[in-house]
Amino acid sequence: MKPIARLIAAAAVAAAPALRAEAAPRESDADVAALVKKDMAELAAGINAHDPVRATAHEADNVISMEAGRPTSVGVANDRQGIGMAFKYNPDWKVRLIDETVDVAKSHDMAVYRATYWQDSSAKDGAPLTQKINLIAGFRHPSGKDWEIGWYIVSAMEPSHKR
């Protein structure tokens, strides 16, 4: 057998198990949407518990966070620090989901979460406040890893007002 033929035969033998292996079943759009919604529910629970680590548990190491009234934050450590400062600034800060939607890319390597929340807080005199906010988050699914938040944007739809 010629050297090139031996090389081709060896490559074919080595590749045979991979060719026979069945591809892992692909998650449905509904499965991806459910995972993303679960991750976002855990984020909201972290905010409501005033736990910065829990509130950022599904963020990528290089997450980009954009909110009105503050500079863009880059990196999960910076986001944790900022969220921790917000907890100290307003210990009554909580969020309540109004509605949510997840758009899943055909490639299943990214999804966009869109939601509206009530953001509750209190005024300096202790009066309860609320405001409606929009949240948009980009999820990505790196090969071999769990879904993670790569970026998010929070935008108030209205000024804070008494509840």
C-alpha positions as CSV (number, residue, x, y, z in Angstrom):
1,M,0.0,0.0,0.0
2,K,1.3,3.4,-0.9
3,P,2.0,5.9,2.0
4,I,-0.8,8.2,0.9
5,A,-3.3,5.3,0.8
6,R,-2.2,4.2,4.3
7,L,-2.7,7.8,5.5
8,I,-6.2,7.9,4.0
9,A,-7.1,4.5,5.4
10,A,-5.8,5.5,8.9
11,A,-7.8,8.7,8.8
12,A,-11.0,6.8,7.8
13,V,-10.6,4.3,10.6
14,A,-10.0,7.1,13.1
15,A,-13.0,9.1,11.9
16,A,-15.4,6.1,11.8
17,P,-16.6,6.3,15.4
18,A,-17.3,10.1,15.0
19,L,-19.2,9.4,11.8
20,R,-21.3,6.7,13.5
21,A,-22.0,8.8,16.6
22,E,-25.4,10.4,16.6
23,A,-25.5,14.2,16.9
24,A,-26.7,15.5,20.2
25,P,-30.4,16.4,19.9
26,R,-30.9,20.1,19.3
27,E,-32.8,22.1,21.8
28,S,-36.1,23.4,20.6
29,D,-36.8,27.2,20.4
30,A,-39.2,26.6,23.3
31,D,-36.5,24.8,25.4
32,V,-34.1,27.7,24.8
33,A,-36.7,30.3,25.7
34,A,-37.5,28.4,28.9
35,L,-33.8,28.3,29.9
36,V,-33.4,32.0,29.2
37,K,-36.5,32.9,31.2
38,K,-35.3,30.7,34.1
39,D,-32.0,32.5,34.1
40,M,-33.7,35.9,34.1
41,A,-36.0,34.8,36.9
42,E,-32.9,33.8,38.9
43,L,-31.4,37.3,38.1
44,A,-34.6,39.0,39.4
45,A,-34.6,36.8,42.5
46,G,-31.0,37.8,43.1
47,I,-31.9,41.5,42.9
48,N,-34.9,41.0,45.2
49,A,-32.6,39.2,47.7
50,H,-30.0,42.0,47.3
51,D,-27.4,39.4,46.4
52,P,-25.0,40.8,43.8
53,V,-23.4,37.4,43.0
54,R,-26.8,35.7,42.5
55,A,-28.0,38.7,40.4
56,T,-25.0,38.3,38.0
57,A,-24.6,34.5,38.1
58,H,-25.6,34.1,34.4
59,E,-23.5,36.9,33.1
60,A,-20.5,36.4,30.8
61,D,-17.1,37.5,32.3
62,N,-17.0,40.3,29.8
63,V,-20.7,41.3,30.0
64,I,-21.6,44.8,28.8
65,S,-24.3,46.6,30.9
66,M,-25.9,49.8,29.8
67,E,-28.4,51.8,31.8
68,A,-29.7,55.4,31.7
69,G,-27.9,57.8,34.0
70,R,-24.6,55.9,34.3
71,P,-21.6,55.0,32.2
72,T,-21.5,51.6,30.5
73,S,-20.1,48.8,32.7
74,V,-17.9,46.2,31.2
75,G,-17.2,42.9,33.1
76,V,-19.1,40.9,35.6
77,A,-17.0,42.2,38.5
78,N,-17.8,45.8,37.7
79,D,-21.5,44.9,37.3
80,R,-21.5,43.2,40.7
81,Q,-19.9,46.2,42.3
82,G,-22.5,48.5,40.7
83,I,-25.4,46.4,41.7
84,G,-24.0,46.2,45.3
85,M,-23.8,50.0,45.4
86,A,-27.4,50.2,44.2
87,F,-28.5,47.9,47.0
88,K,-26.9,50.2,49.5
89,Y,-28.3,53.4,47.9
90,N,-31.8,52.0,48.0
91,P,-32.4,49.0,50.2
92,D,-36.0,48.8,49.1
93,W,-35.1,48.1,45.4
94,K,-37.0,45.2,44.0
95,V,-38.3,44.1,40.6
96,R,-41.6,42.5,39.5
97,L,-42.0,41.0,36.0
98,I,-44.9,42.3,33.8
99,D,-44.2,40.5,30.6
100,E,-41.3,38.8,28.8
101,T,-40.5,37.4,25.3
102,V,-37.5,35.4,24.0
103,D,-36.4,35.5,20.4
104,V,-34.1,32.5,19.5
105,A,-31.7,32.7,16.6
106,K,-32.1,29.9,14.0
107,S,-28.5,28.9,14.7
108,H,-29.4,28.4,18.4
109,D,-26.2,30.2,19.4
110,M,-27.9,33.3,20.6
111,A,-31.2,34.6,22.0
112,V,-32.6,38.0,22.8
113,Y,-34.7,38.5,26.0
114,R,-37.1,41.4,26.0
115,A,-39.2,42.2,29.1
116,T,-41.0,44.9,31.0
117,Y,-40.7,45.1,34.8
118,W,-41.9,47.2,37.7
119,Q,-38.9,48.5,39.5
120,D,-39.9,49.3,43.1
121,S,-37.9,51.5,45.5
122,S,-38.5,54.2,48.1
123,A,-38.1,58.0,48.3
124,K,-35.9,59.6,50.8
125,D,-38.9,60.1,53.1
126,G,-39.7,56.3,52.9
127,A,-42.6,56.7,50.5
128,P,-42.9,53.6,48.2
129,L,-42.1,54.4,44.6
130,T,-42.3,52.4,41.4
131,Q,-41.6,52.8,37.7
132,K,-42.0,50.7,34.6
133,I,-38.7,49.7,32.9
134,N,-37.7,47.9,29.7
135,L,-35.0,45.3,29.8
136,I,-33.3,43.8,26.7
137,A,-30.6,41.1,27.2
138,G,-28.5,39.3,24.6
139,F,-27.8,35.7,25.5
140,R,-25.1,33.6,23.8
141,H,-24.4,29.9,23.9
142,P,-20.6,29.4,23.6
143,S,-19.7,25.9,22.5
144,G,-19.5,23.5,25.4
145,K,-20.8,26.1,27.9
146,D,-24.1,27.2,29.4
147,W,-26.2,30.0,28.1
148,E,-24.8,33.4,29.3
149,I,-25.8,37.1,29.2
150,G,-23.3,38.9,26.9
151,W,-25.0,42.3,27.2
152,Y,-28.0,44.0,28.6
153,I,-29.8,47.4,28.4
154,V,-32.2,48.8,31.0
155,S,-34.3,51.8,30.1
156,A,-37.0,53.5,32.2
157,M,-40.3,54.0,30.4
158,E,-41.4,56.6,32.9
159,P,-40.1,58.5,35.9
160,S,-40.4,56.9,39.4
161,H,-43.8,57.7,41.0
162,K,-45.6,56.8,44.2
163,R,-47.2,53.4,44.3
